[in-house]
Amino acid sequence: MTAKKVAVIMGSDSDYPVVKKAEAVLASFGVPFETRVISAHRTPARASEFALAARAGGFGVIVAAAGKAAHLAGFLAAHTTLPVVGLPLKASALEGLDALLATVQMPAGIPVATVAIDGAENAALLAVQILAVSDSALAEKLQKHRVDMAESVAQKDAAFGGSRVQ
């Protein structure tokens, strides 16, 4: 069985500085992904076509990154039954709060999992976790990642060696 891919969709190429952090996480787990620029507002037919064909195209999860009105995740979720992870971006004078609210406030029946503003790493990790439900090798990589994180924190704590205690 071929591994499922993650679609990383951004509404604008100006979103790429944040999105590339998600790509790095996916690559570190060996998860295949495709990154695309598709706008819910400027290319709605293309967005609909992509979402409708995503499952047949080998995708298992869609990460949708958008700022401002941030309708991309909801739009894609309305056109697929694949899990959609919304990644709200800080792209306006409202510092991303508008994108967060637009992404998280989905109506009943069309869920979108939503991560923090500019939370690309967690968006990718959530996508990996979703795929790992049916992929034991990926689940093992996630467990190792958690152990590595814990060891890193322990090493940082040891480096302080109580030197800050007064």
Order of alpha helices (4+ residues) and beta strands (2+ residues): beta-alpha-beta-alpha-beta-alpha-beta-alpha-beta-alpha-alpha
